[in-house]
Amino acid sequence: MSPLDNFTFPFTAIVGQEKIKKSLILNAINPSIGGVLIKGDKGTGKTTAVRALADLLPSIKVVKGCPFNCDPDDKTNMCPLCKSRDKIKVEKKKMKVVELPLGATEDRVVGTLDIKKALNEGIKALEPGLLAEANRNILYVDEINLLDDHLVDVLLDAAAYGINRVEREGISISHPSRFILVGTMNPAEGELRPQLADRIGLHITAKSITDIKDRVKIMERRERFERDPIGFREEFKDKQEKLRKRILKARKLLDKVEISQELMELIARVCLNAGVDGHRADIAILKTSKTIAAYNGRKEVNIDDIKEAISLVLEERILGRKLGKNQISKVVERAKEEMKKDKIETSAKARAKELTKGSGEFFLGSKSTSHIQAVGKRNIEDKDVNIDLKKF
């Protein structure tokens, strides 16, 4: 452990901000959720929580000397340099937070390329940027709404595909860039373009804590931590280890988690009824609900997982209105009622079709079924019977 680690506030010691903490944990389990966008004023613990998450997570195995932190056990996602090596040495590194400053240039973010060198040496000609450093780490972008739109696009492309591509004068070199993306912003300073915000998985608002006891607890813990950081961290050592093990267990369980067709239909209806454009929200809710199930040690998604996922994905996503807990319950119930109604109507149509079919012919005594059907048809026409589908 680095001496500097002793000056990181423990994740489990953070008071309140449960949604922020849960969103960060879920992305640590499943980075494919697509990151977290945290809106709110300064001083609400956003940066503290992000740094604490990196300190909480276990060390990662990397190829020694690789500037992209390649995973020695994942050859499909290695950089070309590591793939070409006959033998690789392995070392362990602590996960870290890579911060992207507001004034960063595109070269600083994606890396620079020596054209002449690239023709002969390939990836060796690449001077790695922040996206290389962020691979398998946490990429933190404060005031993401003030970042140049083009740079935000580059970040979100890398986050979505896990690859950073550097192109200069017809030469293209790529390397792995899989990271947990955390963006923060103060809406009073301007909104993030909807097209960009939509590409981030979870949307959360950080609010100042209003409970007096919790505010006092924040002051007390901060004071104790500054006075004796090593002793304070020791107090939370067991809680930290317990949460770390839970995250690791959830990562292993995630691929085994299943969701029913019915719940997937519920997700689709909720997003449609909420007026969400596109399909990203549907996919984010699906991934988040499965991750919540894994975090809770289950192999099957239930309705509570769906509701929590909807809250994390949709609550702050829809411009012009917010979905509170009651509204989410109403949207879910409406979707369930629609599904129930569709099921009844489908069943009724199937039964009606069954009653009216019968083009085949068999003999009963001296009467054939075709004769019986013809008589039955005339009787129905004569009496003008109407079938009410709702009764079935």
PEHU-V239471 format. One record per residue. PHI is phi in whole degrees, -180 to 180 (NA if undefined). D_CENTER is the distance of its C-alpha to the mean C-alpha in Angstrom with 1 decimal. Layout:
phi: {PHI;PHI}
d_center: {D_CENTER;D_CENTER}
//
This chain:
phi: {NA;-72;-56;-68;-61;-69;-105;-98;-67;-64;-60;-76;-94;-69;-91;69;50;-62;-67;-62;-63;-66;-63;-67;-62;-63;-70;-68;-74;-137;-60;-70;-57;110;90;-133;-109;-110;-99;151;-73;-71;83;-104;91;-64;-65;-59;-66;-66;-64;-67;-63;-60;-70;-72;-68;-70;-64;-114;-83;-133;-74;-61;86;-81;-72;-107;55;-59;-84;-64;-96;-127;-68;-68;-109;-79;-73;-56;-66;-70;-64;-82;-77;-73;-130;-124;-99;-116;-140;-107;-129;-77;-63;-138;-97;-100;-94;-104;-73;-59;-86;-65;-86;-62;-62;-68;-81;-91;108;-115;-128;-86;-59;-62;-70;-62;-64;-103;-116;60;-65;-64;-82;-88;-91;-59;-107;-65;-70;-73;-65;-77;-54;68;-126;-111;-101;-111;-120;-79;54;-61;-70;-97;-77;-56;-56;-64;-68;-63;-59;-62;-62;-70;-64;-64;-65;-75;-104;72;-137;-109;-112;-106;-125;-143;50;84;-104;-127;-131;-126;-149;-65;-151;-108;-149;-90;-91;-128;-115;-123;-160;-107;-56;-66;-95;119;-87;-79;-51;-53;-64;-84;-60;-63;-86;-96;-62;-110;-120;-129;-111;-92;-112;-64;-77;-103;-71;-62;-63;-67;-65;-65;-62;-61;-63;-63;-67;-64;-65;-66;-65;-69;-75;-148;-60;-67;-65;-65;-64;-64;-60;-103;-59;-67;-65;-64;-67;-64;-69;-60;-65;-65;-65;-63;-65;-65;-61;-71;-81;-52;-66;-94;-75;-121;-134;-74;-62;-64;-71;-66;-65;-61;-60;-62;-67;-61;-65;-66;-68;-80;78;-80;-81;72;-122;-63;-64;-57;-67;-64;-66;-59;-64;-67;-64;-67;-69;-62;-61;-63;-63;-90;78;-115;-101;-137;-77;-118;-64;-67;-62;-62;-62;-66;-63;-60;-61;-73;-91;-100;-54;-112;-86;-87;-64;88;-157;-118;-98;-82;-61;-65;-64;-63;-61;-65;-63;-66;-64;-61;-63;-66;-64;-61;-64;-64;-63;-61;-65;-65;-64;-63;-65;-65;-64;-65;-70;-64;-65;-65;-70;-94;-83;137;-82;-72;-134;-137;-103;-125;66;-97;-104;-90;-65;-65;-70;-61;-65;-63;-65;-61;-64;-65;-63;-65;-65;-64;-88;54;-80;-108;-90;-89;-63;-68;-80;-87}
d_center: {29.9;30.6;32.7;30.2;27.7;30.0;29.3;25.6;25.0;23.6;20.1;21.6;24.3;22.3;23.6;21.5;18.3;16.5;13.4;13.0;13.7;11.4;8.3;9.7;10.5;7.3;6.1;9.7;9.6;6.9;6.6;5.7;1.9;4.5;6.0;7.7;10.8;13.5;16.6;19.8;23.2;24.0;25.0;22.3;21.1;18.0;19.4;20.8;17.6;16.0;19.2;19.5;16.2;17.6;20.8;19.4;17.7;20.2;22.1;21.1;23.8;24.5;27.4;30.1;30.9;27.9;26.7;23.2;22.7;22.6;21.9;25.3;24.0;21.9;24.5;22.6;20.5;23.4;25.1;28.4;30.4;29.1;29.4;33.0;34.0;36.2;35.4;32.6;32.7;29.8;29.0;26.5;24.7;23.0;19.5;19.9;18.6;19.6;20.4;20.8;23.9;24.5;27.6;26.1;27.6;25.9;27.9;26.7;23.0;23.4;26.7;30.2;32.2;35.9;37.1;40.3;38.8;35.9;38.5;39.9;37.2;33.9;30.9;33.4;34.1;30.6;30.4;26.8;24.9;22.0;19.4;21.5;21.7;17.9;17.3;15.9;15.9;14.3;14.9;15.9;17.1;19.2;20.3;18.0;19.7;23.0;21.9;23.5;21.6;22.4;20.9;17.6;17.7;18.4;15.6;13.0;14.9;14.8;11.1;10.7;13.7;14.1;17.7;19.8;22.9;26.0;28.6;32.1;35.2;34.2;32.9;29.3;27.8;24.3;22.6;19.3;16.8;13.5;12.2;9.8;10.2;11.4;13.4;16.0;18.5;21.5;21.7;25.5;25.6;24.1;20.9;18.4;19.2;17.3;16.8;15.0;13.1;11.8;10.1;7.9;4.5;6.1;9.9;12.2;16.0;17.9;21.3;24.5;25.5;28.5;29.6;32.7;32.4;28.9;30.1;33.0;30.9;28.9;32.2;33.7;30.8;30.7;34.5;34.6;32.0;34.0;37.2;36.2;32.8;33.6;35.0;32.1;29.5;31.7;31.5;27.7;28.0;27.7;24.7;22.9;23.8;22.9;19.3;19.1;20.5;18.1;15.0;17.0;18.0;14.5;13.6;16.8;16.3;12.8;14.6;17.1;15.1;16.2;15.9;19.0;19.8;20.8;17.4;15.8;18.7;18.0;14.5;16.2;19.1;17.2;15.5;18.9;20.8;18.7;19.7;16.4;17.3;15.9;13.4;10.0;9.4;10.6;8.4;5.1;7.4;8.6;5.9;5.2;9.0;9.9;8.4;10.4;13.3;13.4;13.4;16.2;18.0;18.0;17.9;17.5;15.2;17.3;17.6;16.8;13.3;12.9;14.5;12.4;9.1;11.2;12.3;9.2;8.1;11.8;14.1;14.4;13.3;16.7;19.5;22.7;21.6;19.3;18.3;19.7;19.7;22.8;21.6;18.5;20.9;23.2;20.8;19.8;23.6;24.5;22.3;23.8;27.3;26.8;25.8;28.8;31.1;30.1;30.7;34.2;35.1;34.2;36.2;39.1;39.3;39.3;42.1;44.0;43.9;45.1;48.0;49.1;48.9;51.8;53.4;54.7;58.3;60.0;63.4;64.3;68.1;69.6;66.6;63.8;60.2;60.5;63.4;61.6;58.5;60.9;62.6;59.4;58.1;61.3;61.1;57.6;58.6;61.8;60.0;57.2;54.6;51.0;48.1;45.6;42.2;40.9;43.4;41.8}
//
